[in-house]
Amino acid sequence: MVRIGTPVWTLRREQLSTWLREQGEPSFRMAQLEEWLWEKGVPHPNAMTDLPVSLRQKLEETFSFPTLTLLHRRKSQDGTEKFLWEMPEGGKVETVWIPHSGRYTICISSQVGCSLNCRFCATGQLGLERQLHGYEILLQLYELRHTFKLPITHVVFMGMGEPLLNYSAVMEALEGITHHLHISPRRITLSTVGIPKGIYRLTERKERFELALSLHSAIPEKRKAIIPLAAHISLSELREALSTYCQRKRDWITLEYVLLEGANDSDEDAEALYDFVQFPLQAKVNLIEYNPVPGLPYRPSPRMQHFQRYLLKRGLIATIRRSRGADIAAGCGQLARRISS
């Protein structure tokens, strides 16, 4: 039985199909409704013109059709766009759209704020306000595709929040993203600071999502200084979870590594990273250019090329990810809901 006021985005196909049948509607109504909601991107029953007026009224009386409220939109010199939303159930989050060489990536948020307080990250300074619901995560993609007509080929959970600390809602959103919006799991990346329980849960799922770990140091004391969570989850515990993931999924992961001047960019740091990436862990390394955050002491490392060459000589796959959208505070670690011209 469907509760009155349930957001339509939370319903599985079989639930909506059962409800239509209970209303005495023919089976083809399901296809019509799905086309309006997911293909045409029309979230209001009164605009679904080939549905009977009586059915449109029942839909409005039974379900809610919440959407996001756009508070601010800004475009970078490199084409990246940032959107600030008011969420249906309260709180403000940011979403970033990144066009690059025929690839269109949406970076979405999973929490309002973040509880992990990574020392170099603007989002971490906000604290956690609340968990997003699955449909609120899903609607970030829905709005960009249908309201703003932006192409989307890839999805990354690298916006505000730690997705594996909002696991159930993220999985609910991913079901909608894959089944209704038809994004392949192989084009969806879940980025985590390192939650072993969540990594093990991902290991048991049939989908093959891309997994990225924000490592930032393979030296325990240095990682603790950058990522407070590391004081409670050891590198060995984390490595065991990641190794299990790689072996059971028969897949590689990505290690995200923001290079910070004087903090994690020495040859000693590179050698520790090499030691971390040994079988059964299978990983490529993504070196990330740091985007300075006002009020925080960190600076971009001038040793990016040297660090990469060191890893390559040791036989690792190491690439450099250049910052995009930094001029509008849309880059890695910059999301803090600041509105500026």
PAGUVEX-592502 format. One line per 10 residues: for each residue x, y, z of N, C-alpha, C. Coordinates in steps of 0.001 Angstrom, whole numbers, plus 500000, padded with zeros to 6 digits. Layout:
<pts>
X,Y,Z,X,Y,Z,X,Y,Z ~ ...
</pts>
This chain:
<pts>
500843,498802,500000,500000,500000,500000,500882,501254,500000 ~ 500524,502204,499146,501298,503431,499014,500762,504487,499973 ~ 501663,505107,500727,501245,506167,501648,500963,507450,500882 ~ 499916,508161,501281,499587,509433,500662,500753,510408,500845 ~ 501116,511063,499767,502191,512044,499819,503568,511475,499558 ~ 503664,510166,499279,504962,509562,498975,505558,510208,497726 ~ 506821,510644,497770,507446,511178,496550,507455,510126,495452 ~ 506983,510496,494293,506860,509539,493194,508216,508956,492818 ~ 509299,509718,493061,510636,509279,492674,511110,508089,493497 ~ 510494,507829,494636,510943,506749,495515,510303,505412,495165
509338,505403,494259,508584,504186,493976,509302,503295,492968 ~ 509311,502023,493255,509797,501061,492269,508744,500897,491178 ~ 509166,500410,490037,508253,500239,488915,507060,499357,489280 ~ 507324,498277,490004,506236,497356,490346,505225,498004,491297 ~ 505693,498899,492162,504778,499592,493069,503837,500514,492302 ~ 504402,501255,491371,503584,502179,490579,502642,501418,489662 ~ 503121,500317,489115,502287,499489,488243,501113,498893,489021 ~ 501377,498428,490245,500314,497882,491086,499291,498957,491417 ~ 499758,500147,491747,498843,501243,492071,497951,501575,490883 ~ 498503,501637,489695,497702,501934,488496,496650,500849,488277
497036,499608,488494,496087,498510,488319,494951,498617,489329 ~ 495290,499025,490559,494273,499196,491591,493296,500326,491254 ~ 493745,501270,490452,492859,502363,490039,492003,501982,488833 ~ 492178,500742,488358,491410,500282,487206,491961,500762,485889 ~ 493243,501180,485856,493844,501693,484630,494411,500562,483782 ~ 494343,500679,482455,494930,499662,481577,496449,499639,481728 ~ 497077,498520,481356,498508,498324,481591,499375,499324,480840 ~ 498898,499839,479691,499740,500752,478915,499935,502101,479605 ~ 499146,502398,480633,499316,503669,481358,500700,503747,482018 ~ 501227,502576,482409,502538,502576,483053,503599,503110,482098
503570,502655,480865,504546,503121,479884,504380,504612,479621 ~ 503144,505077,479577,502901,506508,479369,503472,507335,480522 ~ 503203,506879,481734,503670,507614,482906,505201,507628,482971 ~ 505808,506491,482702,507269,506428,482701,507869,507354,481651 ~ 507233,507416,480490,507747,508289,479428,507710,509748,479865 ~ 506618,510158,480504,506511,511535,480966,507553,511845,482037 ~ 507667,510946,483007,508551,511207,484143,510021,511145,483766 ~ 510423,510082,483045,511846,509802,482892,512428,510148,481534 ~ 511618,510076,480474,512152,510385,479148,511907,511842,478758 ~ 510704,512321,479014,510395,513716,478699,510785,514655,479839
510929,514111,481032,511331,514932,482171,510253,515898,482623 ~ 509009,515428,482643,507878,516258,483089,507452,515760,484473 ~ 507710,516521,485527,507433,516044,486879,506085,516466,487449 ~ 505177,516961,486612,503886,517443,487105,502747,516752,486349 ~ 501855,516036,487044,500778,515308,486372,499901,516170,485484 ~ 499679,517445,485884,498770,518269,485085,499317,518581,483700 ~ 500608,518298,483461,501196,518525,482144,501275,517246,481311 ~ 500812,516129,481885,500868,514849,481168,499602,514704,480334 ~ 499622,515319,479180,498394,515601,478428,497694,514381,477844 ~ 498400,513244,477682,497695,512084,477123,497159,511151,478210
497262,511578,479472,496628,510839,480560,495250,511435,480830 ~ 494273,510607,481175,492942,511125,481491,492995,512112,482658 ~ 492141,513089,482627,492107,514080,483703,491894,513403,485048 ~ 491048,512384,485088,490776,511694,486355,492042,511048,486919 ~ 492877,510477,486054,494114,509852,486507,495109,510911,486974 ~ 495182,512006,486269,496089,513091,486682,495714,513599,488077 ~ 494412,513691,488325,493954,514142,489640,494324,513139,490724 ~ 494150,511851,490428,494506,510814,491403,496005,510824,491702 ~ 496800,511027,490668,498250,511087,490863,498621,512235,491800 ~ 498019,513399,491577,498318,514563,492422,497821,514368,493840
496697,513685,494011,496130,513462,495340,496912,512409,496122 ~ 497529,511462,495398,498180,510317,496052,499664,510539,496308 ~ 500353,511106,495330,501804,511232,495420,502227,512698,495485 ~ 503461,512907,495936,504065,514233,495806,505078,514182,494668 ~ 505325,515323,494059,506231,515417,492913,507262,516513,493194 ~ 508086,516329,494232,509041,517387,494611,510135,517570,493570 ~ 510611,518777,493454,511754,519090,492601,512729,519950,493409 ~ 513910,520170,492863,514906,521005,493521,514667,522468,493171 ~ 515004,523347,494090,514899,524789,493843,516292,525343,493581 ~ 516489,525898,492400,517789,526461,492059,517960,527813,492745
519049,527933,493515,519347,529187,494199,520415,529993,493478 ~ 521321,529292,492803,522428,529993,492148,523057,529073,491107 ~ 523446,529661,489987,524125,528924,488918,525288,529770,488415 ~ 526445,529143,488297,527610,529897,487865,528450,529058,486908 ~ 529021,529736,485901,529804,529051,484870,531257,529464,484928 ~ 532144,528470,484844,533586,528703,484860,534089,529067,483466 ~ 535284,529615,483425,535928,529928,482152,536185,528666,481338 ~ 536329,527515,482003,536591,526277,481263,535312,525523,480897 ~ 534150,526120,481159,532877,525506,480796,532193,524758,481922 ~ 532907,524486,483001,532313,523835,484168,531202,524717,484746
530118,524089,485196,529025,524846,485812,528728,524297,487204 ~ 528393,525219,488102,528064,524839,489477,526655,525302,489808 ~ 525894,524414,490460,524499,524674,490813,524343,524565,492323 ~ 523719,525549,492913,523386,525515,494336,521879,525319,494458 ~ 521479,524277,495186,520067,523912,495298,519575,524036,496737 ~ 518291,524359,496853,517555,524128,498098,516882,522776,497931 ~ 517127,521865,498869,516590,520518,498740,515150,520456,499223 ~ 514355,519533,498683,512930,519451,499049,512685,519293,500544 ~ 513590,518606,501236,513382,518374,502664,514345,519188,503531 ~ 514863,520279,502930,515668,521217,503700,517154,521086,503476
517848,522210,503529,519292,522212,503363,519712,522562,501951 ~ 520942,523034,501823,521468,523455,500529,522681,522597,500173 ~ 522720,522150,498919,523876,521397,498434,524260,521909,497051 ~ 525465,521529,496642,525964,521931,495334,526176,520715,494434 ~ 525970,520954,493138,526202,519957,492100,527070,520612,491034 ~ 527994,519855,490476,528897,520401,489461,528764,519595,488172 ~ 528710,520317,487046,528661,519688,485719,529947,520034,484985 ~ 530645,518996,484496,531982,519188,483928,532041,518634,482510 ~ 532102,519516,481504,532279,519049,480126,533769,519004,479785 ~ 534211,517903,479167,535633,517811,478823,535843,516744,477756
536260,517178,476576,536638,516275,475484,535551,515248,475160 ~ 534320,515730,475003,533218,514846,474644,532661,514024,475786 ~ 533161,514256,476985,532682,513562,478183,531986,514592,479063 ~ 530805,514243,479566,530021,515180,480365,529733,514538,481723 ~ 530414,515033,482730,530371,514423,484056,529584,515282,485021 ~ 528706,514643,485788,528005,515342,486858,528583,514854,488186 ~ 528973,515805,489008,529515,515529,490334,528419,515841,491340 ~ 527889,514817,491986,526716,515010,492823,527031,514821,494302 ~ 526170,515403,495120,526328,515387,496575,525428,514324,497189 ~ 525888,513753,498298,525124,512698,498975,524696,513089,500387
525243,514189,500908,524873,514666,502240,524814,516195,502207 ~ 524094,516771,503144,524122,518216,503336,525284,518497,504276 ~ 526391,518971,503721,527615,519115,504495,528362,517800,504563 ~ 529251,517668,505538,530037,516443,505685,530587,516389,507104 ~ 530638,515188,507665,531072,515025,509057,532549,514702,509202 ~ 533265,514475,508109,534606,513896,508206,535715,514914,508444 ~ 535458,516175,508145,536388,517252,508500,537801,517042,507965 ~ 537936,516549,506736,539257,516456,506121,539868,517853,506095 ~ 541118,517972,506527,541690,519268,506874,541849,520226,505700 ~ 541944,519701,504490,542164,520566,503325,540874,520908,502582
539741,520367,503038,538486,520416,502277,537511,521446,502840 ~ 536990,522300,501958,536032,523323,502388,534729,522704,502880 ~ 534267,521645,502224,533012,521009,502629,533112,520465,504046 ~ 534267,519896,504375,534452,519324,505699,534348,520334,506826 ~ 534582,521614,506503,534499,522644,507533,533042,522972,507885 ~ 532099,522522,507047,530682,522828,507282,530073,521947,508369 ~ 530623,520747,508559,529972,519779,509423,528805,519128,508700 ~ 528244,518105,509300,527103,517407,508699,525802,517983,509220 ~ 524937,518412,508287,523620,518929,508669,522566,517831,508620 ~ 522585,517025,507574,521679,515883,507515,522033,515010,506316
521461,513810,506305,521592,512916,505161,520594,513323,504080 ~ 520999,513229,502850,520050,513397,501759,519266,512105,501570 ~ 518014,512240,501160,517220,511080,500772,517637,510643,499365 ~ 517367,509382,499073,517754,508864,497765,517208,509684,496617 ~ 515968,510085,496693,515381,510823,495575,515988,512213,495440 ~ 516483,512799,496545,517124,514107,496467,518482,514006,495767 ~ 519154,512881,495950,520406,512633,495232,520112,512448,493746 ~ 519118,511626,493452,518721,511359,492068,518303,512624,491330 ~ 517569,513496,492009,517038,514689,491349,518129,515650,490884 ~ 519322,515579,491449,520405,516428,490972,520712,516126,489505
520752,514836,489190,520986,514433,487801,519760,514738,486944 ~ 518591,514440,487480,517337,514651,486752,517181,516114,486331 ~ 517447,517030,487247,517271,518451,486948,518245,518921,485862 ~ 519499,518495,485946,520463,518938,484947,520131,518386,483568 ~ 519688,517139,483536,519361,516544,482241,518088,517130,481645 ~ 517042,517250,482444,515739,517610,481878,515410,519095,481978 ~ 515703,519720,483108,515374,521143,483246,516374,522010,482498 ~ 517661,521666,482594,518698,522497,481985,519249,521923,480686 ~ 518743,520741,480284,519070,520134,478995,520574,519928,478801 ~ 521269,519533,479870,522702,519295,479793,522966,517811,479550
523846,517480,478619,524166,516063,478395,524959,515510,479569 ~ 524734,514252,479887,525442,513597,480997,525852,512203,480544 ~ 527153,511936,480589,527660,510609,480233,528228,509862,481435 ~ 528678,510602,482460,529310,509975,483619,528810,510633,484909 ~ 528795,509857,485980,528358,510336,487289,529450,510040,488305 ~ 529824,511030,489097,530788,510808,490176,530198,511312,491490 ~ 530291,510487,492521,529871,510884,493868,531084,511502,494556 ~ 531404,512730,494137,532551,513454,494656,532162,514857,495103 ~ 530855,515081,495266,530385,516372,495739,530415,516416,497261 ~ 529428,517059,497842,529379,517197,499296,528981,515870,499940
529731,515506,501011,529346,514332,501784,530148,513086,501459 ~ 530041,512113,502336,530665,510794,502203,529583,509790,501825 ~ 529574,509312,500570,528469,508451,500117,528311,507156,500897 ~ 529400,506577,501382,529282,505301,502103,528800,505478,503537 ~ 528651,506733,503985,527995,506989,505271,526521,507345,505085 ~ 526061,507267,503863,524636,507412,503550,524280,506309,502555 ~ 524701,505112,502898,524723,503992,501965,523354,503678,501352 ~ 522334,503513,502191,521018,503091,501682,520440,504112,500713 ~ 520555,505399,501050,520019,506441,500175,520793,506492,498859 ~ 522102,506314,498927,522912,506318,497707,522539,505144,496816
522329,503968,497393,521935,502813,496590,520549,503016,495969 ~ 519657,503646,496713,518329,503958,496168,518463,504906,494979 ~ 519312,505921,495122,519531,506863,494021,520156,506156,492820 ~ 521102,505267,493074,521772,504570,491984,520817,503661,491218 ~ 519847,503121,491914,518858,502291,491221,518091,503138,490208 ~ 517702,504346,490617,517015,505238,489691,517914,505717,488567 ~ 519174,506015,488887,520116,506498,487877,520382,505439,486817 ~ 520497,504188,487237,520793,503128,486276,519553,502650,485531 ~ 518431,502499,486243,517234,501932,485613,516371,502966,484896 ~ 516214,504132,485473,515331,505138,484879,516067,506123,483977
517290,506488,484358,518049,507462,483574,519127,506801,482726 ~ 519215,505489,482821,520002,504650,481902,521481,505031,481825 ~ 522083,505281,482985,523526,505456,483065,524131,504123,483494 ~ 525089,503619,482728,525712,502337,483046,526469,502409,484372 ~ 526405,501355,485206,527189,501338,486443,528677,501582,486205 ~ 529190,501176,485050,530605,501362,484753,530949,502821,484498 ~ 529943,503669,484387,530167,505105,484208,529811,505882,485473 ~ 529696,505155,486580,529367,505767,487868,530497,505477,488854 ~ 531046,506523,489444,532141,506372,490398,531702,506773,491789 ~ 531909,505866,492735,531666,506160,494148,533013,506479,494783
533142,507681,495319,534388,508106,495945,534220,508138,497457 ~ 535110,507463,498162,535014,507375,499621,536341,507733,500271 ~ 536262,508279,501479,537462,508526,502265,537965,507216,502880 ~ 537102,506214,502910,537530,504907,503400,536668,504380,504526 ~ 535520,503795,504175,534604,503211,505149,534575,501701,504881 ~ 535376,500909,505600,535472,499472,505292,534126,498764,505223 ~ 533229,499052,506167,531920,498386,506153,531193,498649,504835 ~ 531231,499895,504363,530589,500226,503099,531273,499566,501920 ~ 532594,499470,501957,533332,498823,500868,532967,497348,500787 ~ 532858,496685,501942,532452,495276,501936,531026,495116,501394
530155,496044,501732,528781,495968,501213,528770,496141,499697 ~ 529596,497033,499177,529701,497203,497724,530217,495928,497062 ~ 531108,495237,497765,531685,494004,497230,530610,492967,496939 ~ 529550,492960,497746,528495,491954,497611,527457,492317,496551 ~ 527484,493510,496032,526492,493916,495037,526864,493385,493655 ~ 525844,493137,492837,526105,492590,491502,526609,493661,490537 ~ 526233,494938,490773,526671,495995,489867,528174,496209,489986 ~ 528781,496633,488898,530206,496928,488891,530396,498436,488756 ~ 530172,499120,489859,530451,500550,489899,531967,500752,489967 ~ 532413,501933,489578,533811,502296,489790,533971,502751,491244
535057,502336,491873,535322,502713,493255,536599,503537,493319 ~ 536516,504684,493981,537686,505546,494175,537875,505783,495667 ~ 539115,505701,496110,539443,505954,497516,540254,507237,497619 ~ 539811,508159,498468,540588,509362,498761,541651,508981,499796 ~ 542856,508702,499322,543913,508208,500211,544715,509368,500814 ~ 545355,510146,499952,546076,511382,500320,547340,511174,501147 ~ 547515,510020,501725,548797,509631,502298,548735,508155,502659 ~ 549856,507448,502387,549968,506051,502792,550884,505902,503995 ~ 551175,507022,504646,551926,507026,505892,550928,507310,507015 ~ 550733,506375,507951,549647,506496,508934,549564,507844,509635
550664,508334,510177,550607,509581,510939,550258,510772,510050 ~ 550753,510767,508849,550430,511860,507931,548962,511800,507516 ~ 548468,510587,507281,547055,510474,506884,546136,510925,508021 ~ 546510,510596,509242,545709,511040,510390,545678,512561,510491 ~ 546786,513209,510153,546844,514666,510228,545980,515322,509167 ~ 545805,514638,508038,545011,515195,506934,543549,514775,507046 ~ 543332,513517,507445,541986,512933,507492,541734,512410,508907 ~ 540994,513120,509738,540751,512683,511124,540187,511278,511251 ~ 539383,510835,510266,538812,509487,510309,539894,508423,510416 ~ 541088,508721,509879,542169,507740,509864,542631,507365,511270
542290,508163,512265,542631,507823,513648,541817,506628,514143 ~ 540712,506342,513466,539814,505263,513886,539829,504071,512933 ~ 540332,504282,511718,540383,503210,510717,541813,503148,510194 ~ 542502,502066,510494,543908,501963,510123,544068,501718,508623 ~ 545253,502036,508120,545545,501776,506715,545506,500285,506409 ~ 545933,499452,507341,545905,498004,507109,544472,497491,507012 ~ 543596,498005,507865,542177,497615,507805,541559,498074,506496 ~ 541895,499266,506087,541370,499812,504846,541906,499029,503650 ~ 543183,498728,503675,543789,497986,502566,543181,496590,502433 ~ 542864,495964,503548,542241,494638,503515,540875,494694,502847
540087,495725,503188,538765,495876,502570,538897,496117,501067 ~ 539828,496967,500674,540024,497272,499259,540534,496052,498492 ~ 541428,495310,499095,541953,494104,498449,540852,493077,498234 ~ 539999,492935,499240,538858,492027,499097,537962,492472,497954 ~ 537716,493775,497870,536899,494311,496781,537517,493965,495429 ~ 538804,494226,495277,539479,493966,494006,539400,492497,493602 ~ 539598,491610,494561,539620,490188,494245,538235,489636,493939 ~ 537257,490012,494737,535910,489470,494517,535229,490077,493296 ~ 535494,491353,493055,534885,492008,491895,535728,491829,490636 ~ 536948,491315,490812,537896,491179,489701,538032,492521,488980
538318,493522,489779,538320,494887,489267,539446,495688,489917 ~ 539776,496788,489278,540731,497736,489820,539976,498873,490488 ~ 540663,499572,491378,540110,500782,491969,541010,501963,491603 ~ 540577,503160,491960,541396,504360,491779,541736,504930,493145 ~ 542993,505274,493337,543415,505961,494549,543551,507447,494233 ~ 542715,508259,494880,542778,509707,494695,543797,510280,495683 ~ 544685,511128,495168,545777,511628,496006,545973,513114,495709 ~ 545464,513968,496612,545654,515413,496480,547049,515755,496986 ~ 547871,516354,496133,549244,516679,496531,549289,518033,497229 ~ 549754,518011,498470,549812,519198,499312,551274,519522,499611
551664,520732,499349,553060,521129,499514,553542,520881,500946 ~ 554621,520111,501061,555237,519865,502355,554487,518921,503266 ~ 553332,518449,502849,552507,517588,503716,552519,516132,503283 ~ 552503,515890,501965,552419,514505,501483,553074,514326,500117 ~ 554056,515166,499769,554588,515177,498408,556072,514829,498305 ~ 556632,514197,499327,558051,513851,499304,558263,512491,498621 ~ 559515,512155,498356,559830,510842,497813,559440,509736,498798 ~ 559565,510031,500083,559136,509068,501108,557644,508782,500978 ~ 556865,509827,500710,555417,509649,500527,555122,508816,499286 ~ 555878,509066,498215,555675,508309,496978,556020,506836,497177
557090,506571,497925,557486,505186,498169,556447,504467,499042 ~ 555905,505162,500023,554851,504569,500862,553608,504269,500024 ~ 553296,505137,499085,552159,504900,498195,552407,503675,497331 ~ 553635,503554,496829,553992,502364,496047,553807,501093,496887 ~ 554269,501117,498121,554131,499949,498997,552670,499600,499261 ~ 551818,500621,499343,550389,500403,499594,549730,499696,498410 ~ 550171,500032,497205,549538,499486,495991,550277,498220,495562 ~ 550106,497166,496324,550690,495876,495994,549601,494817,496034 ~ 549765,493775,495197,548797,492691,495123,548525,492131,496535 ~ 547268,491806,496867,546097,491705,495988,545351,493010,495703
545836,494128,496236,545227,495412,495886,545655,495779,494468 ~ 544693,496123,493642,544972,496524,492259,544411,497928,492064 ~ 545302,498889,491815,544849,500278,491767,545701,501117,490836 ~ 545059,502089,490241,545763,503157,489538,545690,504393,490434 ~ 546640,505292,490275,546733,506472,491125,546365,507712,490327 ~ 545479,508495,490903,545055,509747,490288,545594,510891,491144 ~ 546603,511575,490664,547183,512700,491390,546372,513952,491094 ~ 545940,514626,492151,545003,515741,492002,545662,517051,492409 ~ 545505,518039,491572,546003,519377,491849,545135,520013,492938 ~ 545759,520496,493985,545008,521068,495102,544483,522464,494761
543239,522702,495149,542622,524015,494998,542608,524691,496369 ~ 543381,525751,496570,543425,526408,497884,542056,526841,498367 ~ 541834,526693,499665,540575,527067,500307,540856,528205,501282 ~ 540112,529315,501191,540334,530436,502111,540296,529993,503572 ~ 541304,530401,504336,541350,530083,505757,542072,528797,506100 ~ 542423,527983,505078,543146,526740,505331,544607,526901,504918 ~ 545523,526220,505603,546957,526491,505421,547616,525790,504242 ~ 546902,524894,503565,547546,524068,502544,547729,524823,501227 ~ 548754,524372,500463,549066,524957,499161,549316,523828,498153 ~ 549098,524106,496860,549379,523088,495842,550859,522719,495824
551149,521467,495587,552535,521028,495536,553179,521383,494200 ~ 554419,521899,494215,555142,522142,492970,555822,520875,492441 ~ 555663,519760,493171,556353,518514,492824,555450,517509,492113 ~ 554374,517989,491509,553407,517105,490860,554076,516215,489801 ~ 554819,516804,488869,555449,516037,487802,556489,515065,488365 ~ 557274,515534,489300,558293,514669,489913,557639,513477,490613 ~ 556588,513733,491357,555886,512681,492095,555335,511648,491115 ~ 554754,512119,490021,554233,511194,489020,555353,510352,488416 ~ 556467,510990,488045,557580,510254,487442,558111,509184,488395 ~ 558168,509519,489685,558640,508557,490682,557750,507310,490667
556445,507513,490674,555505,506385,490685,555583,505580,489390 ~ 555695,506282,488273,555777,505591,486985,557032,504718,486911 ~ 558152,505221,487411,559387,504443,487412,559264,503207,488293 ~ 558422,503278,489308,558203,502127,490198,557156,501172,489634 ~ 556610,501507,488457,555695,500596,487770,554223,500814,488034 ~ 553868,501899,488716,552448,502186,488956,551844,502947,487783 ~ 550540,502822,487658,549797,503666,486723,549436,504941,487475 ~ 549968,506056,487047,549753,507327,487749,549448,508427,486747 ~ 548296,509044,486913,547888,510138,486039,547685,511404,486875 ~ 547694,512527,486187,547471,513815,486844,546107,514349,486432
545292,514694,487428,543987,515285,487142,544062,516779,487399 ~ 543987,517529,486321,544027,518976,486433,542697,519508,486944 ~ 542765,520572,487705,541566,521151,488298,540690,521790,487240 ~ 539398,521609,487397,538419,522274,486529,537393,522982,487416 ~ 537030,524197,487008,536038,524952,487759,536572,525641,488983 ~ 537896,525702,489138,538467,526292,490356,538129,527774,490489 ~ 537962,528464,489364,537685,529907,489415,536291,530224,489945 ~ 535429,529215,490033,534092,529418,490610,533913,528557,491865 ~ 535032,528119,492448,535013,527261,493645,534189,525999,493410 ~ 534409,525387,492231,533716,524149,491895,534674,522971,491819
535956,523196,492132,536947,522152,492040,536946,521237,493251 ~ 537824,520237,493195,537934,519255,494275,538205,519946,495600 ~ 537360,519670,496610,537548,520214,497949,537074,521633,498158 ~ 536437,522229,497138,536051,523637,497232,534583,523878,497540 ~ 533750,522859,497505,532311,523074,497633,531939,523478,499065 ~ 531508,524702,499193,531156,525228,500539,529971,526158,500479 ~ 529205,526115,499375,527959,526883,499216,528218,528406,499248 ~ 529385,528812,498802,529666,530250,498738,529075,530811,497457 ~ 528384,531929,497561,527827,532609,496397,528638,533859,496150 ~ 529259,533923,494981,530017,535130,494621,529796,535392,493144
530063,536619,492737,529809,537001,491351,530874,536423,490425
</pts>
